[in-house]
Amino acid sequence: MNRPTTSTLFAAAPALFLGGWLLMRPIDGQSEPGGWWTAAHAVWLVGFVLFAAMALRFRESAGARTRGQRIALNTSVVVVLLSALANIVQLTIDLAGGFTSANSAELKDAFAGVKEIPGAEAVVYGIGAQVIFVGLVVFAILAAVVRRGTPTSAALVTAGTVVMAIGMGFGRNHWSVPAGMVCLLAGLALLGRELGEHREGAVPDAGRAGAARPALADIAPGAVAGER
C-alpha cells in the first residue's frame, strides 16, 4: 500500500483538527456524551496520529545541514511525537469516557478520576498536549531557513498558532479559535506542498545522474583503447 504524499499528510492532519472542533459545535464544545462527542473525538484521534506521521515525514524531508539545524530538527520532531502521543492518550480516554457515561456529570467524574493521577493533568491535558503547536512552528521556520519551505508558510503556521492560543484565552468557542485553525491548515498545507515538490524534484535529478553513469562507463573503455 502506498503511503500518503507529503502534501496530503500535511493538509489532512490540521484539516481533521479543525473538523473535530466543528463536530463539537452542536454540543457547544461541552462534555456531553453522545454521537457528536464520539465523532469529534474520533476525528481528532485520527488527526493526531497523522500529526505524528507528519513529524516523521518532516524529519525525512527537512534537509537540515548544520549541527544547529539538526538539533532543532530532532528536538522539534521528538516534541511533536511526544505531544501527539499525549493527545492520543487524552482522546482515547475521552472516547472511553463517552462510551461509558450516561450524561455529562458521569463524564466529568470520569475525567476527574484520571486527573487525580499525579502528573496526568499536566502531561495529558495541559502543557504536554499543547506543546505540539510549538513544534509545528519550529518545523515551518526551519523549513524556511533551509529553503525547503517559504516565509509565507512559516508566517501562516506561526500566526495560526498565536491566534489559537489567544482565542483559547477567551474560551474554546470563541471565533478566533477556528480562525487560527484555518490559518494553521493553510500554512501546513502550503508547507506540505513545498516539501513535496522538493522531494519530487529531487527524484528526476537522481534518475538523470544514475542514467549518466552507465553511459560514461560505456564510453570510457573505448576512449582508453583509442589512446593505446
Secondary structure, DSSP 8 states (H G I E B T S, - for coil): -----HHHHHHHHHHHHHHHHHHTGGGTT----SHHHHHHHHHHHHHHHHHHHHHHHHHHH----SHHHHHHHHHHHHHHHHHHHHHHHHHHHHHHHHHH-SSHHHHHHHHHHHHTSTTHIIIIISHHHHTHHHHHHHHHHHHHHTTSS-HHHHHHHHHHHHHHHHHHHH-TTSTHHHHHHHHHHHHHHHHHHHHHHHHHHHHHHHHHHHHHHHHHHHHHHHHHHHH-
